[in-house]
Amino acid sequence: MRAMILKKVSDLRKESYPLVPEEIAVPVPGRGEVLIQISVCGVCHTELDEIEGRTPPPSYPVIPGHQVVGRIVATGTDANKFSMNTRVGVAWIFSSCGKCEYCLKGMENLCADFKATGRDANGGYAEYMTVAENFVHPIPAAFKDEEAAPLLCAGAVGYRSLRLTNLNDGDSVGLTGFGASGHLVLKMIKYRYPHSGIYVFARNEGERVFAKELGATWAGDVTDRPPEQLNAIIDTTPAWKPVVEAMRNLKPGGRLVINAIRKENTDKENLLNIEYHTHLWMEKEIKSVANVSLRDVRDFLEMAAEIPIRPDIQTYTLDNANTALVELKQQNIKGAKVLII
């Protein structure tokens, strides 16, 4: 099968081809596993973090990709939940122990043995992959394959982030960064909290225009001040400066939810500009997002089908995965990027 493989840490500012195309053997499903013939795979900012060394290191070589959609074409022993040709998806959560206190509470995202698709196990930048049947998700008929892919990560982790804001209808909410996740969260807010104002902070003028086209109340730069202070802000950027700016824009008792795997260290100096009275006083909160649980993915797919949410997408061939990644690094973004396998 064809696959795009990551073999080492690379700096995408200097290297435009971090993934190597190779022909490798089709994997064989083990006990409790299914073999998926992949049709599409979304491209996520987390892949940039993996490639540039900001996540726990993968077991090289590894096939990236964790927004996978395809059909089951074979099963291992004791795998009997799905029939052949069932359309399913695989998200960031590849597996967990299933026995710890977190797994037993449906909080697999906090399991110490959490394994990530495309980092700790081969993912979707390939024609086939294997995964435990308990960690695949049926895809609602409402979506085309390429529409479903971004929902599995950008949508699901956006859904978790929105839940963690504790938002009430009518509360004002900010979105810092407006890529694949941000534009889906905006659509969720308009559906679930129709009376809430939505304020978007983005460095890129194109992203600000896009946000207004989707119905944002206001859009400005990361350092701009919105017309009012906000009840909650979701930050999806890889930098520290937006965190400091967001805390300034929160109302007393407001909550900042940080949806990021890692923060880059290019602007560490911004950490020194925190003023207690301006940024943290008045019982403001910071809440981090750690991965996604199985429930997040399944609940979100169900809600997305009801709305329905249609992600805005740009498509690329598998062979052009490096191009998609470099464009993502350069912030050439409008919606979500998807590889057609």
N, C-alpha and C positions, 0 to 999 in steps of 0.2 A: 504494500500500500504506500501511497505518497504521504509524507509527513514533513512538517517544518519543525526543526529541532533546535533547542537552545542548549549550547554546550559550555558556555562560560558567561561571566559578567561582561557586559559591554556598555560603553558610553555612547548613547544615541546622538549626542552632539557631534561625535567624531566618526561613528560607524553606522552606516545606513543599512547594513545587512546583518543584523545580529542572529537571525534564524537561518539555519542551513537546510535546504531541501534534500531529502533522502528517500530512497525506497527501502522499506523495512517490512518484516513479516507481519501479517495480520495477527493480533493477539488472540489467545484462546481463553474463553471465559472459564473461570474456576468455580468452585462450589459457591452457590448462591449468587453468581454473577450473570450478567447478560452481555452479549456483544452487540454494540450499536453501530450501524452503518450511518455515518454522519452526513447530514445534508448541509448544515450551516453551523458556524461558530462565531459568536460575537467577539469583538476586540475591546478589551477593557484597559483602563489606566493601570490596573494592578499588574498587567503584563509588563508595563514600563518599569514598575517597581521591581519586578522579578529580574528583568534584563539588566537593570542598572544597580542591582544589589541592595535594595532597600527593604526586602523582605527576608525572613529566614531563608537561607540558601536552599535552592532545589537540590535534588539528587541528580546531578548531571550524568548523562544527557537526559533532557526531559522535553516532552511535547507540551507546550503551553495551551491555554484556552479553557475557559470554564463557563461559557455560555453556549452549551452544546445542544443541538437539536438533531434527532435522527430517528431511525426505526430499528427495533430489535430484530436481529436476523439469526441469532443463536443464543442458547442458554446453557449454563453449566448445570451440574447436578444440584438438585434441591432448589432450583430457581423456577418457580411456578406461578408467580404473581401476574405475569403478563403473557399474552399470546404473541405469536410471531407477527411481525410487521406493525406492532403497536408503536405509535409515535410518542416519543418521550424526550425529556430534557435532562441535562445534568448541570448542576449549579456549582458554585464555589465549594460547597461542602461535599467532599468525596466520600468521607467516612468518619465515624467516631467510635468510641469503644462500646457504647450501648449499655454500659453497666454502672458508670459513675453517677454521683448525685445529680450532675447537670444533665446527663443523657436521660436519666429516669424522670426528670422534670420537663423534658422537651426543650432543653437548653443545650443541645448538642454543640452549638457554636462556642460554648465555653469549656468543652471537654479538653483535658490535657492531651488526649490522643487524637485531637482533631486533625484531619488530613485534608489538604486543599487540592482540588482538581487543577491539573496543569502546573502544579508546583511540587507537591509530594507524590503525585501519581500522574501518569500521562493523561493529557487532556484532548481538546477538540481541534487542534490545528492538524488534523489528519483525516484519513478516510474512515477509520474504525477506531473504537476504543472499548474497553471493558470496564465495568463498574458493578458494585453490589446492587442487586435489584431494589433493596430497601432505600437506596439513595438516588433513584430516578423518579421523575415526575411526569405523569401524563400531561400532554399538551392539549389545552382546549381547542375544539374544532374551529373556534372563532378566528384563530390566528394562522397566517401563513408561516412557514418555517422561519423565514428571515425576520418576520415581525416578532416571533416568540423568543428568539435568541437573546436580545437585550433585556427582556423581562426577567430572565433567569438570574441576572446579577444586578445590573443597573436598576432594574425594577424592584427586585426582591430586597436588596439592601437599602434602597430608597424607601420602601415600605416599612422596613424595620426602623429606619431613621425617623420617619414620620411618626410612628407609634411612640418612639422614645421622647418626642417633644412634649407629650401630654397636652396636645393642642385641643382647644374647644372651638366650635364653630363661632366665628366672629373675632377670634384672636388674630393678631397680625403675625405673619411668619416671613422670615427671610431665607433666601437660598443663595449661598456664597459659592460661586462656581456654577457653570451652567452647561455641563456636558451631557453625557448619556443619562446619568442618574438624575441630574437636576431637572431636565425637561420632562421626565416621567413623573417625578415628585410633584411638579407644578400641576400636571394633569390629575394626579390623585387628590391634591388639595382642592382643586376646583370641584371635584366630584363629592368628596366627603365633607368639605368645609366651605360651602358655597358663599358664605358671608365673610370669609377671611380675606384680608388684603395680602397680596403676595408681592414681596419686594426682592428683586434679584440684583446681586452684586457680581459683576464679571469684568475682568480686565479687557476682554475682547469686545469691540464695538459690535461685531457681527452677532455675538452671543446675546448682547443686550437687545439688539433689534429682534432677534429670534424669540427672546423671552416675551417681549411686548406683543409679537404676533400670536403667541400662544395664550395671551390673556393676563400677563403680569400687570399688577397695579402700577409699578414703578420699576425702573432698571437704571443702575448707575455703576460706577467703578467701585472697586473694593474699598477705596478710601473715601468715597462719597458718603454723605449723611442722608438717610432717607427722610421723608417728610414727618415721620413719627418714629418713636422708639418701638421696638418689636417684642412680642411675647416669647418668640422662639426663633432660632436661626439654625439651619442645617448647613454645615460647612463640608464641601466635598473636594476642597483644593489640596494640593500636595505641599503647600507652604505654610509657614507660621504666621506671617503678617496678617492674613485674613482672620485668624483666631483673635488676635489682639483687637482688630477693628470691629469684629462682630461683638465682642464683649462690651465695647463702647456703645453699640447700638441697641443693646437689650434694655427692656424695662426692668424696674426693680422686681426681683423674683423670676426673671426670665431665664430661659435655658438654652444653652448652645449645645447642639449635638454634632460631634465631629465624626464624619463618615470617611475614614481614611485608614489605609493599612499602615502607612508611615508618613512622616513629614520630612521633606527634604531639608538639608542643613545649609542651604545656600543663603538664608537670611536669618541666621541665628541671632544677629544683633537685635532683631525685633523683640526677642524675649526680654531684653533689658529695658524696653520701653513700657512695660506694664506698670501702671499706677494703681495702687489698691483702691483708692477712692473712685477713680474714673471707670476702671474695668471690672472690679470684683466686688466692691461693696454693694449693699442693698440686696444681699442674699441671691446673687446671680449664681447659676449653676453651669457646670460643664459635664457633659455625658458623652462617653465614647461609644462607638459601635464596633463590636467584635464579630466579624463574619456574619453568617446567616444561619438560622435553624431550618430544619425541614419544614416546620410549620410556616415560617415566613414565606418560603417559596410557594408552598401549596395554597396558602390563604391569598397571597398576592395574585397568583395565576387565576384563581377563581374570581377575585374582585376585578382584575383587568379584563376578563371576558365579559363581565356584567356591564362595565362602563360603556363601551369597550375602550381600552387604551390602545392606540395605534402609535408605536414609536416611529419617529422620523429616522430614516436609516440611509446610510451610504454603503454600497456593496463593492466587494473586491473578490478576485479569485484567490484561491489558496496560495498560488505562486506569488501573489502580490501582498502577502501578509506583512512583509517588511515595509512596504510603502504605507500601508495603513498605520503601522506603528509609528513610523517617522512623522506622518501627518498629525497623529495624536500628540506626539512629543512637541510638535511645533504649534499646537493648539489650533490646528486647522480642523475645527469640529463644527458639525451641525447635526445634532442628534447622536445616533449611535452608528458605529462601523461594524459591518458584518461580512465575514468571509463566506463565499459560496463554495462549498467543497465539491 
